Protein backbone atom coordinates (compact mmCIF):
# COMPACT_ATOMS: atom_id res chain seq x y z
CA UNK A 1 0.00 0.00 0.00
CA UNK A 2 1.24 3.50 -0.86
CA UNK A 3 2.40 5.60 2.07
CA UNK A 4 0.43 8.68 3.10
CA UNK A 5 1.94 11.99 1.95
CA UNK A 6 1.02 15.13 3.90
CA UNK A 7 0.96 18.28 1.77
CA UNK A 8 1.23 21.63 3.60
CA UNK A 9 0.04 24.76 1.78
CA UNK A 10 0.45 28.12 3.62
CA UNK A 11 -2.07 30.62 2.21
CA UNK A 12 -2.33 34.39 2.39
CA UNK A 13 -4.22 36.59 -0.09
CA UNK A 14 -3.65 34.47 -3.20
CA UNK A 15 -7.25 34.07 -4.40
CA UNK A 16 -6.21 34.82 -7.99
CA UNK A 17 -3.80 31.88 -8.13
CA UNK A 18 -5.10 29.46 -5.50
CA UNK A 19 -7.55 27.40 -7.62
CA UNK A 20 -4.86 26.48 -10.15
CA UNK A 21 -2.50 25.50 -7.34
CA UNK A 22 -5.10 23.38 -5.53
CA UNK A 23 -6.29 21.76 -8.75
CA UNK A 24 -2.72 20.68 -9.48
CA UNK A 25 -2.55 19.05 -6.03
CA UNK A 26 -5.92 17.25 -5.96
CA UNK A 27 -5.38 15.91 -9.50
CA UNK A 28 -2.11 14.16 -8.66
CA UNK A 29 -1.63 10.64 -9.98
CA UNK A 30 -0.52 9.79 -6.44
CA UNK A 31 -3.86 9.74 -4.60
CA UNK A 32 -2.97 8.90 -0.99
CA UNK A 33 -2.61 12.51 0.17
CA UNK A 34 -3.42 14.47 3.31
CA UNK A 35 -3.80 18.06 2.08
CA UNK A 36 -3.44 20.68 4.83
CA UNK A 37 -4.43 24.22 3.86
CA UNK A 38 -3.36 26.85 6.39
CA UNK A 39 -5.21 30.11 5.80
CA UNK A 40 -3.05 32.77 7.44
CA UNK A 41 -5.84 35.29 8.14
CA UNK A 42 -6.35 36.24 4.48
CA UNK A 43 -8.57 39.23 3.76
CA UNK A 44 -9.40 38.33 0.17
CA UNK A 45 -11.41 35.35 -1.09
CA UNK A 46 -8.71 32.77 -0.22
CA UNK A 47 -10.58 31.57 2.88
CA UNK A 48 -13.75 30.77 0.92
CA UNK A 49 -11.79 29.00 -1.79
CA UNK A 50 -10.14 26.79 0.85
CA UNK A 51 -13.54 25.84 2.30
CA UNK A 52 -14.99 25.16 -1.15
CA UNK A 53 -12.20 22.74 -2.00
CA UNK A 54 -12.43 21.04 1.39
CA UNK A 55 -16.16 20.49 0.84
CA UNK A 56 -15.56 18.60 -2.40
CA UNK A 57 -12.43 16.61 -1.46
CA UNK A 58 -12.28 14.78 1.87
CA UNK A 59 -8.48 14.64 1.72
CA UNK A 60 -8.41 18.39 2.39
CA UNK A 61 -8.50 19.97 5.85
CA UNK A 62 -8.37 23.73 6.48
CA UNK A 63 -6.76 25.54 9.38
CA UNK A 64 -8.06 29.11 9.68
CA UNK A 65 -5.60 31.16 11.72
CA UNK A 66 -7.08 33.86 13.96
CA UNK A 67 -4.29 36.34 13.23
CA UNK A 68 -1.59 36.89 10.63
CA UNK A 69 1.58 35.01 11.54
CA UNK A 70 3.55 34.67 8.32
CA UNK A 71 4.71 31.69 6.27
CA UNK A 72 6.77 30.13 9.08
CA UNK A 73 3.90 30.11 11.57
CA UNK A 74 1.52 28.76 8.94
CA UNK A 75 3.89 25.94 8.06
CA UNK A 76 4.39 25.14 11.75
CA UNK A 77 0.61 24.85 12.16
CA UNK A 78 0.65 22.51 9.19
CA UNK A 79 3.44 20.39 10.69
CA UNK A 80 1.41 19.93 13.88
CA UNK A 81 -1.45 18.52 11.81
CA UNK A 82 0.66 16.06 9.81
CA UNK A 83 -0.26 12.38 10.00
CA UNK A 84 1.55 11.18 6.88
CA UNK A 85 4.77 9.25 6.40
CA UNK A 86 6.16 11.92 4.08
CA UNK A 87 5.78 15.71 3.84
CA UNK A 88 5.67 18.07 0.88
CA UNK A 89 5.40 21.87 0.89
CA UNK A 90 3.58 23.67 -1.92
CA UNK A 91 3.33 27.45 -2.23
CA UNK A 92 -0.24 28.61 -2.97
CA UNK A 93 0.55 30.64 -6.09
CA UNK A 94 2.57 27.84 -7.72
CA UNK A 95 1.50 24.64 -9.43
CA UNK A 96 2.91 21.14 -9.84
CA UNK A 97 2.93 18.55 -12.60
CA UNK A 98 0.36 15.73 -12.22
CA UNK A 99 3.13 13.20 -11.48
CA UNK A 100 4.99 15.41 -8.95
CA UNK A 101 4.37 13.27 -5.85
CA UNK A 102 4.34 9.99 -7.78
CA UNK A 103 7.82 10.52 -9.19
CA UNK A 104 9.32 11.84 -5.96
CA UNK A 105 7.86 8.97 -3.92
CA UNK A 106 9.05 6.38 -6.45
CA UNK A 107 12.55 7.90 -6.34
CA UNK A 108 12.61 7.64 -2.54
CA UNK A 109 11.53 4.00 -2.61
CA UNK A 110 13.85 3.06 -5.47
CA UNK A 111 16.93 4.67 -3.96
CA UNK A 112 16.14 4.01 -0.27
CA UNK A 113 16.32 7.76 0.38
CA UNK A 114 14.95 10.08 3.06
CA UNK A 115 14.49 13.06 0.72
CA UNK A 116 13.68 13.36 -2.98
CA UNK A 117 14.39 16.50 -5.01
CA UNK A 118 13.13 17.43 -8.48
CA UNK A 119 14.00 20.08 -11.02
CA UNK A 120 11.84 23.21 -11.29
CA UNK A 121 10.73 26.09 -13.50
CA UNK A 122 10.67 29.72 -12.30
CA UNK A 123 8.42 32.11 -14.22
CA UNK A 124 6.77 35.53 -14.00
CA UNK A 125 7.92 39.15 -13.86
CA UNK A 126 10.03 38.61 -16.97
CA UNK A 127 11.71 35.43 -15.68
CA UNK A 128 11.65 32.06 -17.42
CA UNK A 129 14.34 29.85 -15.88
CA UNK A 130 14.86 26.16 -15.31
CA UNK A 131 16.85 24.82 -12.35
CA UNK A 132 20.03 22.77 -12.55
CA UNK A 133 18.93 19.76 -10.49
CA UNK A 134 20.72 16.63 -11.81
CA UNK A 135 19.65 13.01 -11.59
CA UNK A 136 21.86 11.70 -8.80
CA UNK A 137 21.83 9.84 -5.47
CA UNK A 138 23.79 11.54 -2.67
CA UNK A 139 24.86 10.71 0.85
CA UNK A 140 24.37 13.35 3.54
CA UNK A 141 27.85 14.85 3.12
CA UNK A 142 27.57 15.14 -0.66
CA UNK A 143 24.11 16.68 -0.38
CA UNK A 144 25.24 19.20 2.24
CA UNK A 145 28.14 20.32 0.05
CA UNK A 146 25.82 20.95 -2.92
CA UNK A 147 23.20 22.59 -0.71
CA UNK A 148 25.66 25.09 0.76
CA UNK A 149 27.05 25.84 -2.71
CA UNK A 150 23.42 26.57 -3.74
CA UNK A 151 23.88 25.26 -7.21
CA UNK A 152 22.55 21.84 -8.20
CA UNK A 153 20.74 21.39 -4.86
CA UNK A 154 19.03 24.50 -3.47
CA UNK A 155 17.44 25.48 -0.17
CA UNK A 156 13.92 25.59 -1.65
CA UNK A 157 11.42 23.48 0.27
CA UNK A 158 8.82 23.24 -2.45
CA UNK A 159 10.66 20.97 -4.91
CA UNK A 160 11.26 18.25 -2.34
CA UNK A 161 9.54 15.33 -0.60
CA UNK A 162 10.71 14.63 2.96
CA UNK A 163 10.47 11.69 5.31
CA UNK A 164 8.13 13.06 7.99
CA UNK A 165 10.33 11.88 10.86
CA UNK A 166 12.98 14.41 9.80
CA UNK A 167 10.73 17.20 11.14
CA UNK A 168 9.96 15.54 14.50
CA UNK A 169 12.18 17.92 16.48
CA UNK A 170 12.37 20.78 13.97
CA UNK A 171 10.16 23.75 13.22
CA UNK A 172 10.40 26.95 11.23
CA UNK A 173 11.80 30.11 12.83
CA UNK A 174 8.83 32.39 13.42
CA UNK A 175 8.77 35.88 11.97
CA UNK A 176 11.53 35.49 9.37
CA UNK A 177 11.75 35.35 5.62
CA UNK A 178 14.15 32.85 4.08
CA UNK A 179 12.83 30.32 6.56
CA UNK A 180 13.92 27.58 4.15
CA UNK A 181 17.59 28.57 4.45
CA UNK A 182 17.25 28.60 8.25
CA UNK A 183 16.00 24.99 8.44
CA UNK A 184 16.95 22.94 5.38
CA UNK A 185 20.54 22.20 6.47
CA UNK A 186 19.21 20.77 9.75
CA UNK A 187 16.95 18.42 7.81
CA UNK A 188 19.72 17.37 5.42
CA UNK A 189 22.03 16.60 8.34
CA UNK A 190 19.47 14.11 9.65
CA UNK A 191 19.21 12.39 6.28
CA UNK A 192 21.29 9.38 5.32
CA UNK A 193 20.48 9.53 1.62
CA UNK A 194 19.03 12.12 -0.78
CA UNK A 195 17.90 11.35 -4.31
CA UNK A 196 17.43 13.92 -7.07
CA UNK A 197 15.76 13.73 -10.48
CA UNK A 198 16.20 16.11 -13.40
CA UNK A 199 12.48 16.12 -14.32
CA UNK A 200 10.86 19.59 -14.14
CA UNK A 201 7.88 18.91 -11.87
CA UNK A 202 7.41 22.20 -9.97
CA UNK A 203 6.47 25.62 -11.38
CA UNK A 204 7.39 28.54 -9.12
CA UNK A 205 5.70 31.87 -9.77
CA UNK A 206 7.42 35.22 -9.19
CA UNK A 207 4.69 37.82 -8.77
CA UNK A 208 4.39 41.47 -7.86
CA UNK A 209 3.73 41.78 -4.13
CA UNK A 210 5.10 38.36 -3.23
CA UNK A 211 7.74 37.98 -0.49
CA UNK A 212 10.49 37.44 -3.06
CA UNK A 213 9.68 40.81 -4.69
CA UNK A 214 9.90 42.90 -1.48
CA UNK A 215 12.09 45.94 -0.87
CA UNK A 216 15.62 45.10 -2.01
CA UNK A 217 17.33 46.33 1.15
CA UNK A 218 15.05 44.43 3.58
CA UNK A 219 15.30 41.34 1.43
CA UNK A 220 19.09 41.59 1.40
CA UNK A 221 19.31 42.05 5.16
CA UNK A 222 17.11 39.05 5.86
CA UNK A 223 18.99 36.84 3.40
CA UNK A 224 22.27 37.67 5.11
CA UNK A 225 20.70 37.04 8.53
CA UNK A 226 19.50 33.62 7.36
CA UNK A 227 22.96 32.75 6.08
CA UNK A 228 24.48 33.90 9.39
CA UNK A 229 22.04 31.64 11.22
CA UNK A 230 23.15 28.70 9.08
CA UNK A 231 26.82 29.48 9.74
CA UNK A 232 26.15 29.60 13.47
CA UNK A 233 24.38 26.23 13.36
CA UNK A 234 27.28 24.66 11.47
CA UNK A 235 30.12 26.25 13.44
CA UNK A 236 31.42 23.04 14.99
CA UNK A 237 31.04 20.96 11.85
CA UNK A 238 33.04 20.35 8.68
CA UNK A 239 30.57 22.56 6.82
CA UNK A 240 31.36 25.78 8.69
CA UNK A 241 34.00 27.11 6.28
CA UNK A 242 31.92 26.32 3.15
CA UNK A 243 28.91 28.02 4.80
CA UNK A 244 30.99 31.13 5.59
CA UNK A 245 32.31 31.17 2.05
CA UNK A 246 28.76 30.96 0.66
CA UNK A 247 27.79 33.93 2.84
CA UNK A 248 30.83 35.83 1.54
CA UNK A 249 29.72 35.26 -2.05
CA UNK A 250 26.19 36.49 -1.31
CA UNK A 251 27.36 39.62 0.55
CA UNK A 252 29.72 40.51 -2.28
CA UNK A 253 26.90 40.10 -4.80
CA UNK A 254 24.49 42.19 -2.71
CA UNK A 255 27.02 44.98 -2.19
CA UNK A 256 27.86 44.99 -5.89
CA UNK A 257 24.17 45.37 -6.72
CA UNK A 258 23.92 48.28 -4.28
CA UNK A 259 26.90 50.04 -5.87
CA UNK A 260 25.49 49.63 -9.36
CA UNK A 261 22.02 50.83 -8.33
CA UNK A 262 23.45 54.10 -6.94
CA UNK A 263 20.99 53.98 -4.05
CA UNK A 264 22.12 55.59 -0.79
CA UNK A 265 22.49 52.70 1.65
CA UNK A 266 25.74 53.81 3.28
CA UNK A 267 25.15 52.40 6.78
CA UNK A 268 24.11 49.01 5.46
CA UNK A 269 27.01 48.92 2.99
CA UNK A 270 29.61 49.74 5.64
CA UNK A 271 28.24 47.19 8.09
CA UNK A 272 28.17 44.39 5.53
CA UNK A 273 31.55 45.40 4.08
CA UNK A 274 33.08 44.93 7.55
CA UNK A 275 31.30 41.59 7.83
CA UNK A 276 32.72 40.56 4.47
CA UNK A 277 36.25 41.29 5.68
CA UNK A 278 35.67 39.18 8.81
CA UNK A 279 34.39 36.27 6.74
CA UNK A 280 37.34 36.54 4.40
CA UNK A 281 39.68 36.26 7.38
CA UNK A 282 37.92 33.03 8.41
CA UNK A 283 38.00 31.52 4.91
CA UNK A 284 41.20 32.77 3.31
CA UNK A 285 43.27 29.65 4.04
CA UNK A 286 40.66 27.44 2.43
CA UNK A 287 39.86 29.16 -0.86
CA UNK A 288 41.61 29.10 -4.23
CA UNK A 289 44.03 31.83 -5.25
CA UNK A 290 41.75 33.16 -8.00
CA UNK A 291 38.99 33.69 -5.45
CA UNK A 292 41.40 35.39 -3.07
CA UNK A 293 42.40 37.78 -5.85
CA UNK A 294 38.77 38.56 -6.68
CA UNK A 295 37.90 39.26 -3.06
CA UNK A 296 40.95 41.44 -2.56
CA UNK A 297 40.04 43.30 -5.76
CA UNK A 298 36.53 43.90 -4.48
CA UNK A 299 37.66 45.03 -1.05
CA UNK A 300 40.21 47.45 -2.57
CA UNK A 301 38.14 48.74 -5.51
CA UNK A 302 34.48 47.77 -4.88
CA UNK A 303 32.92 50.09 -7.48
CA UNK A 304 35.29 49.00 -10.25
CA UNK A 305 34.71 45.34 -9.35
CA UNK A 306 30.95 45.81 -9.42
CA UNK A 307 31.04 47.48 -12.83
CA UNK A 308 33.33 44.82 -14.30
CA UNK A 309 31.71 41.68 -12.88
CA UNK A 310 28.09 42.57 -12.10
CA UNK A 311 26.85 45.15 -14.61
CA UNK A 312 24.22 43.51 -16.79
CA UNK A 313 23.53 40.66 -14.34
CA UNK A 314 20.88 42.50 -12.37
Buried (B, 14 or more C-beta within 10 A) or exposed (E): EEBBBBBBBBBBBBBEBBEBBBEBBBEBEBEBBBBBBBBBBBEEBBBEBBBBBBEEEEBBBBBBBEEEBBBBBBBBBBBEEBEBBBBBBBBBBBBBBBBBBBBBBBBBEEBEBBBBBBBBBBBBEEEEEEBEBBEBBBEBEBBBBBBBBBEBBBBBBBBBBBBBEBBEEEBBBEEBBBBBBBBBBBBBBBBEBBBBBBBBBBBBBBBEEBBBEEEBEEBBBBBBBBBBBBBEBBEEEEBBBBBBBBBBBBBBBBBBBBBBEEEEBEEBBEEBBEBBEEBBEBBEEEBEEEBBEBBEBBBEEBEEBBBEBBEEEE
